[in-house]
């Protein structure tokens, strides 16, 4: 291993979605989510009132989901574990502290930016826990961070590692977890690996968002790492809400297809690196129940990566490689754009303020 390049005092900020930490937090969490213009692209006050309406209507359903998880999301605790593991992996880089900023619940970016300012770093590395870039996730978090940094007077900046769908350690970590669960699947005879990612409305992709393209490249990397050319696999998308047409096929559709074909399923949360309601409840409980009801002979859920050693090593490698970088760039690639030019919302070619 090459000698680590010391870079002074470094703050690394991990971005994640966030989740309610109590039953009372469910409704305000939902409001914050739907009041984000990256999610509902309407001007205020219309977006504000619509977010109030949706969060009120969805509160009971969401409460029931979080009841399965003890009334709160595990996402913050798991993200803190990832932060601690990453900080340990970067111990030889100099004085490094890894912070957590959540988009829709505490700790919000403004809270974290104040903590980072008190740390007095020489540079700040922004690292989303969304491997595949979308303006609705990473783009929204970056914009929120910029506003928070201005509010608290944090002027130190650094590289923004916008995406890493083809990161070798990411693909290897997914492949290792999948391989651990294939033996269980083989007992059912024929099986198919479903790579389930969070969906998006088609209109967002049509405007140049590279998310779906990056999901597809990520899955190709994982399948290659598995090394089984005969593997039966498919990409699908979950968590559809609202009346808009979403990218597909949906995870529901793929489960029903597997039932009709008598094929067992191994479901992989390919766009989620931390366990939360959409992996533990939507996949682990709701989709499992659907699979049983439509005759799928076996259902195996592969867990999220969480703080898997290989994954954390990959994140640490990106931070190391960014030592001489600044601005918005695909992580670990020295600023080289990875998305085809048709995806005009790839942040590699956009100023930070417009990379949403």
Secondary structure, DSSP 4 states (H G I P E B T S, - for coil): -PPPPP-SEEEEEEEE----SSTTHHHHHHHHHHT-TTTS---TTHHHHHHHHHHHHHHHHHHHHHHTTTTS-SHHHHHHHHHHHHHHHTGGGSEEEEEEEESSSSSBHHHHHHHHHHHT-SEEEEEES-SS--IIIIIHHHHHHHHHHHHHT-----EEE---TT-HHHHHHHHHHHHHHHHHHHTTSSEEEEEEEE--BHHHHHTT--HHHHHHHHHHHHHHHHT-TT--EEEEEE---SSS-B-SSBHHHHHHHHHHHT-EEEEEETT-SS--HIIIIIIIIIIHHHHHHTT-S-EEEEPP-TT-HHHHHHHHHHHHHGGG--EEE-TTTTT---S-TT-TT-GGGS-GGG--
